[in-house]
């Protein structure tokens, strides 16, 4: 099993947390994983990109046209990071408008749950529902429980399930 | 029993490795991409089986010297910094090469090819070549961790400081990493005075220099640190790849994707300096053409001096920036005459970073720019570099430079006709402690007339909130003595000192004007304003301040002052209606944008 994933957003949106959840699932399933993340200055509201390579890889970086899946938390990043996707790569976006890829107004769903930052897990839920990720529902739930601060676990799981049940 | 596997960031893996290897003194100054290394040591210190002193030092030179003396007692120690931090620590670092150490000492210097979060992309491996210090170049988080224990052993065998040089892509990658039990070394501090070594005068240095050169020759031959060969299948005879660090990993994946894995001999260099001369000879004998992939400068290439080399010196590999998989693909295609990679769409820039909504630096910069539209604004390293977006940052150089640069601007202007523009220097609290104090003393004794604004947000914000000396907390939230900024400023000879919360636009503006009158008065000199407001990323700050619902009414005239001159990322222009709108997801309800609006269209209401 090999999968290359990109997670794109802006600083403060929870790109890092989503990246960690996906990578943690790999670790829990015993699959080698590498991620690369954006830290530092760009985290102050600038464009950030994480790459995740699940399976037997040496480097965490994704080459142009090699990503199997793109999870975009910030629609405006589409022209910036789309070139990383394979021609037949799957694209999931948090977006209010219609357009390319599988779209969901994850920010609105998250806001209704009490915090816009939960949109990252709404999108994860949607990815699992669409079976475009290497893992399943329970895998993600376990990783979320492991990584979320105790008092936010329920809220995080709720966001994940909103994504799972959406767009049906 | 199977070892526990954990998903670790490269920096966490390194921190874990330090604890496992019995490191007892760890000192660092924060700086991207190195910061999480010491943080991981702090977070994991419970695992240490022996006493462990951890400190956020005031700067990198100090961190290095603390770790150095600890090593003199026979204990294992580490100093951690980013690449430009090594410039600050260069003085003790260079001499340590000659004098050596006792207990194992590592200097971990994180480089930032790109650069992503630095003022340059200097290569610590080249610095080590100049300093004559062995340097290790890990290609993954797991490998970085695995190098630490043997690096301490190497350090102790030759009584020499060893540098571990991860890059951003190692530091900020995560990987499944296997954990080990920390070793117990049972060492008691035992410093043996030896003035001919620890206090060596020039008379002793030629011998120490000879020892250093002999050690380097021996280290170059150390079996554990030789280049590792992944053999090819002779389909491309007399051709080889040499790579180190993340460039090696990128190449491995690329070769597999292109179906070229195990076709050409591939050497991974673990220790780029000193490179084994026998390896260099072998490469010359065995191969006609060698592609060399390394970040950022041609350190291996220089030492290899191979007539058939293709690398940064020959121009076959780009000299600037990261060796990303795409960049390597192009270099590889050229080298092997493969089909060129598909044309990439022109790179599009993403969203630029900006000061957080509610950041008090924004109000400070806005007011400074408003008071002195023709001023000169030297600034410094930190979040507040982003004051550039507000037109209130004209220079950014290196830690602490802004105060001396301000003084330099003043001297150059005033010598013409005695006239000078208002110079407003902005420096963060952590930067002030790091390198600002000597510069302030110098500015005062050179009778500089300028305004220094210390942006005091009570933390080292850019790197994620490390403690600063005036807050009375040390690494791991341990209480310690607080060293206030005000007495330091006064003791530096500053006679105009005021403190203000920059959220209060009016008062801050009044103080800036007072300061300007002071510096232009007969008795004037350096005026210091402390702009004090907690970092908005600190939950305690958010909790302590009132949050309102901020909205923009229809009388907005679309002047864009709040979105461009004030540049709050929670505000944007609705182009169809030509009015500003508030992004409620990002707005923290501070209301600092309200005085900015010329028509009072921004209003705040108590949250329901």
Interface residues (C-beta under 8 A of the other chain):
Chain A: X10 X11 X12 X19 X20 X23 X24 X26 X27 X32 X33 X34 X35 X36 X37 X38 X39 X40 X41 X42 X43 X44 X45 X46 X47 X53 X57 X58 X59 X60 X61 X62 X63 X64 X65 X66 X74 X76 X77 X79 X80 X81 X83 X107 X111 X116
Chain B: X5 X6 X7 X9 X32 X33 X36 X116 X117 X139 X140 X169 X172 X173 X174 X175 X176 X246 X248 X249 X250 X252 X253 X254 X257 X324 X325 X326 X329 X341 X342 X344 X345 X348 X349 X350 X351 X352 X353 X354 X355 X356 X383 X385 X386 X462 X463 X569 X585 X586
